[in-house]
Amino acid sequence: MREFGIDVPGFTLHPDDVIGVNRHPDIMRSNGCCQGPSGTDGLNLVCMGCAVEVGTRQADCYTDNQVILEPRAVCLSFADD
């Protein structure tokens, strides 16, 4: 773990590589300090289709800019660019 980082178990992706998600409707899940959600308040991304909680976006000044997908909530799929 980094000095100020927060380790969340799951599949880690760059936010630009994640499609089909929206921010969680509970705005308290997106708390952060200065640049974005810290990811410390639980899953903060939901599926656009069914609204199931699917991942955590971290983008604050003391975290990496990343999305951690909940392994039990997603199916990974790969496509050619």
One Martini backbone bead per residue (centre of mass of N, CA, C, O) as a GRO file, in nm:
protein
   81
    1MET     BB    1   0.099   0.035   0.020
    2ARG     BB    2   0.069   0.344   0.019
    3GLU     BB    3   0.098   0.599   0.226
    4PHE     BB    4  -0.212   0.729   0.124
    5GLY     BB    5  -0.345   0.492   0.028
    6ILE     BB    6  -0.619   0.278  -0.101
    7ASP     BB    7  -0.708  -0.048  -0.060
    8VAL     BB    8  -0.899  -0.227  -0.306
    9PRO     BB    9  -1.060  -0.494  -0.389
   10GLY     BB   10  -0.996  -0.587  -0.734
   11PHE     BB   11  -1.041  -0.447  -1.043
   12THR     BB   12  -0.804  -0.244  -1.206
   13LEU     BB   13  -0.879   0.073  -1.367
   14HIS     BB   14  -0.914   0.300  -1.591
   15PRO     BB   15  -1.167   0.523  -1.627
   16ASP     BB   16  -1.164   0.517  -1.954
   17ASP     BB   17  -1.222   0.182  -1.948
   18VAL     BB   18  -1.510   0.248  -1.834
   19ILE     BB   19  -1.834   0.116  -1.893
   20GLY     BB   20  -2.170   0.140  -1.787
   21VAL     BB   21  -2.157   0.383  -1.573
   22ASN     BB   22  -2.252   0.540  -1.263
   23ARG     BB   23  -2.316   0.730  -1.023
   24HIS     BB   24  -2.409   0.726  -0.720
   25PRO     BB   25  -2.700   0.845  -0.569
   26ASP     BB   26  -2.522   0.857  -0.315
   27ILE     BB   27  -2.328   1.128  -0.239
   28MET     BB   28  -2.168   1.001   0.010
   29ARG     BB   29  -1.991   0.805  -0.185
   30SER     BB   30  -1.827   1.089  -0.305
   31ASN     BB   31  -1.623   1.156  -0.113
   32GLY     BB   32  -1.379   1.431  -0.074
   33CYS     BB   33  -1.138   1.674  -0.099
   34CYS     BB   34  -1.044   1.806  -0.421
   35GLN     BB   35  -1.078   1.598  -0.700
   36GLY     BB   36  -1.251   1.356  -0.567
   37PRO     BB   37  -1.309   1.053  -0.498
   38SER     BB   38  -1.175   0.835  -0.249
   39GLY     BB   39  -1.329   0.543  -0.173
   40THR     BB   40  -1.420   0.529   0.155
   41ASP     BB   41  -1.767   0.495   0.108
   42GLY     BB   42  -1.778   0.289  -0.101
   43LEU     BB   43  -1.956   0.217  -0.345
   44ASN     BB   44  -1.978   0.462  -0.647
   45LEU     BB   45  -2.084   0.255  -0.868
   46VAL     BB   46  -2.321   0.194  -1.133
   47CYS     BB   47  -2.525   0.040  -1.332
   48MET     BB   48  -2.701   0.157  -1.603
   49GLY     BB   49  -2.917  -0.083  -1.628
   50CYS     BB   50  -2.960  -0.185  -1.289
   51ALA     BB   51  -2.806  -0.030  -1.033
   52VAL     BB   52  -2.571  -0.187  -0.951
   53GLU     BB   53  -2.307  -0.228  -0.759
   54VAL     BB   54  -1.958  -0.224  -0.915
   55GLY     BB   55  -1.776   0.025  -0.785
   56THR     BB   56  -1.465   0.224  -0.737
   57ARG     BB   57  -1.384   0.559  -0.728
   58GLN     BB   58  -1.059   0.712  -0.760
   59ALA     BB   59  -0.961   1.092  -0.745
   60ASP     BB   60  -0.785   1.202  -0.539
   61CYS     BB   61  -0.499   1.356  -0.412
   62TYR     BB   62  -0.436   1.062  -0.235
   63THR     BB   63  -0.501   0.904  -0.500
   64ASP     BB   64  -0.564   0.716  -0.744
   65ASN     BB   65  -0.665   0.706  -1.081
   66GLN     BB   66  -0.942   0.487  -1.031
   67VAL     BB   67  -1.098   0.163  -1.086
   68ILE     BB   68  -1.281  -0.067  -0.875
   69LEU     BB   69  -1.400  -0.372  -0.931
   70GLU     BB   70  -1.645  -0.588  -0.838
   71PRO     BB   71  -1.617  -0.923  -0.881
   72ARG     BB   72  -1.932  -1.004  -0.811
   73ALA     BB   73  -2.058  -0.768  -1.032
   74VAL     BB   74  -1.872  -0.863  -1.278
   75CYS     BB   75  -1.785  -0.886  -1.630
   76LEU     BB   76  -1.530  -0.950  -1.821
   77SER     BB   77  -1.441  -0.761  -2.123
   78PHE     BB   78  -1.294  -0.783  -2.450
   79ALA     BB   79  -1.175  -0.543  -2.695
   80ASP     BB   80  -1.103  -0.420  -2.984
   81ASP     BB   81  -0.982  -0.108  -3.109
   0.00000   0.00000   0.00000
